[in-house]
Amino acid sequence: MCTVIGNAVSYYNFAILSRLLIKYEVSEKAETLSIITQTHQRLSDTSI
């Protein structure tokens, strides 16, 4: 059961970060985009 909950949390974290990434790529806010990208990479490294 914990694995299912963990997978759901990971999915929603990635979904939120992906939407933020798209939003800030379009608006060209480099500093915010950099922070989101770094966070996304850190989550990717720890999820697997």
C-alpha positions as MATLAB code, in Angstrom:
seq = 'MCTVIGNAVSYYNFAILSRLLIKYEVSEKAETLSIITQTHQRLSDTSI';
ca = [
       0.000    0.000    0.000;
       2.843    2.402    0.816;
       4.335    1.830   -2.643;
       1.070    2.865   -4.282;
       0.888    6.042   -2.210;
       4.552    6.800   -2.890;
       4.038    6.338   -6.620;
       0.998    8.625   -6.544;
       2.942   11.337   -4.709;
       5.836   11.043   -7.174;
       3.453   11.226  -10.130;
       1.781   14.398   -8.880;
       5.133   16.006   -8.015;
       6.371   15.365  -11.554;
       3.073   16.549  -13.033;
       3.210   19.820  -11.089;
       6.880   20.398  -11.911;
       6.285   19.650  -15.588;
       3.503   22.227  -15.771;
       5.649   24.799  -13.987;
       8.513   24.022  -16.351;
       6.309   24.661  -19.391;
       4.889   27.846  -17.849;
       8.283   29.348  -17.114;
       9.847   28.223  -20.400;
       7.170   30.235  -22.190;
       7.637   33.281  -19.944;
      11.448   33.037  -20.215;
      12.110   33.543  -16.507;
      15.586   32.020  -16.444;
      16.201   31.987  -12.686;
      12.888   30.324  -11.857;
      13.305   27.897  -14.741;
      16.735   26.923  -13.419;
      15.359   26.212   -9.929;
      12.513   24.087  -11.315;
      14.884   22.150  -13.566;
      17.271   21.444  -10.685;
      14.419   20.281   -8.462;
      13.052   18.042  -11.195;
      16.485   16.464  -11.727;
      16.936   15.835   -8.003;
      13.556   14.149   -7.782;
      14.348   12.041  -10.837;
      17.594   10.857   -9.267;
      15.957    9.854   -5.974;
      12.779    8.270   -7.361;
      14.413    5.329   -9.055;
];
